[in-house]
């Protein structure tokens, strides 16, 4: 309801077929067609361009917790799926029915740009990975997986 009331335009990418997705799809089918463009999926290059030009990202994808903050793009993380996966000044979390937080995001975060959050890296992971593989001690580790709790 908050998104409809905002009068903003949205691109909606359909959810995966996770449990509960039918309820989400039912709501998506009822969205006003003039401001909500629904797509089943999107090629990665187009998605990157969409993110680059977006005013904000709203949903429960890890992309809103990882990639959006790196780009300085405001993101509203709705629900518990990506909980405890990161934080950034551009990221706000909300319950799906917390109208006050959603309205706050739409009025205070929408269209802003933030400094890039590098909590998940600086964009040079390939170089860092290659350096790790070239360290002799990396290859001295046992092959058996182990877990630390």
Buried (B, 14 or more C-beta within 10 A) or exposed (E): EBBEEBEBEBEBBEBEEEEEEEEBEEEBEEBEEEEBEBEEEEEEEEBEEBBEEBBBBBBBBBBBBBBBBBBBBBBBBBEEBBEEEBBBEBBBBBEEEBEEBBBBBBEEBBEEEBEBBEEBEEEEEEEEEEEEEEEEEEEEEEEEEEEEE
